[in-house]
């Protein structure tokens, strides 16, 4: 997410690709939901390394808005739910 061939960036944060939403699970009190959230939290396949800037800005903005930010080299939005990407 951070690095490109032209601009390598050192990653210092382990980020979850899919947010486990552990707080929401704990607040619900549902044991199955809490177990699933912990499983997602500790799943190494759900981890990615990010620089602090991308983690604290771009990634959190994406999680809060529910949209993928950015576009391809052709100018098409990366978000699969964008109206330009719908059939």
C-alpha positions in Angstrom: 0.0 0.0 0.0 2.8 2.4 0.8 5.8 1.4 -1.3 6.2 1.6 -5.0 9.2 0.7 -7.2 10.0 4.4 -7.5 9.4 5.2 -3.8 10.2 2.5 -1.2 8.9 3.1 2.2 9.9 1.4 5.4 6.9 -0.4 7.0 6.8 -0.2 10.8 3.2 -1.1 11.7 1.4 -4.4 11.4 -2.1 -3.6 10.1 -5.1 -5.8 9.7 -6.3 -6.1 6.1 -9.8 -6.7 7.4 -10.5 -5.0 10.7 -11.4 -7.5 13.4 -13.6 -5.0 15.2 -12.8 -6.6 18.5 -14.3 -3.8 20.6 -17.6 -4.1 18.8 -17.5 -7.9 19.4 -16.7 -7.5 23.1 -19.5 -4.9 23.5 -22.0 -7.3 21.9 -21.3 -9.9 24.5 -21.7 -12.6 21.9 -19.1 -15.3 22.6 -19.1 -16.6 19.0 -18.5 -13.1 17.7 -15.7 -12.4 20.2 -14.0 -15.7 19.3 -14.3 -14.9 15.5 -12.8 -11.4 16.1 -9.9 -12.8 18.1 -9.3 -15.4 15.4 -9.2 -12.6 12.7 -7.0 -10.5 14.9 -4.3 -13.1 15.2 -4.5 -14.5 11.7 -1.2 -13.8 9.9 -2.9 -14.0 6.5 -4.9 -10.9 7.6 -1.8 -8.9 8.4 0.0 -6.4 6.2 2.9 -4.0 6.9 2.3 -0.3 6.5 4.2 2.9 7.2 2.8 5.0 10.1 1.5 7.7 7.7 -0.6 5.3 5.6 -1.9 3.4 8.6 -2.9 6.6 10.5 -4.4 8.4 7.5 -5.2 6.5 4.3 -6.1 3.1 5.8 -8.3 4.6 8.6 -10.1 6.9 6.1 -10.8 3.8 4.0 -12.1 1.8 6.9 -14.4 4.7 8.1 -15.8 5.5 4.7 -16.1 1.9 3.5 -14.5 2.9 0.1 -11.2 2.0 -1.5 -9.3 5.2 -2.3 -7.3 5.7 -5.4 -7.4 4.9 -9.1 -5.6 2.7 -11.6 -3.1 4.0 -14.2 -6.0 4.2 -16.6 -7.9 6.5 -14.2 -10.5 4.0 -13.1 -11.4 4.0 -9.4 -9.9 1.1 -7.4 -13.1 0.8 -5.4 -15.1 -2.2 -6.9 -18.3 -0.6 -5.7 -17.8 2.6 -7.5 -20.5 3.2 -10.1 -17.9 3.2 -12.9 -16.9 -0.3 -12.0 -20.5 -1.7 -12.0 -21.7 -3.7 -15.1 
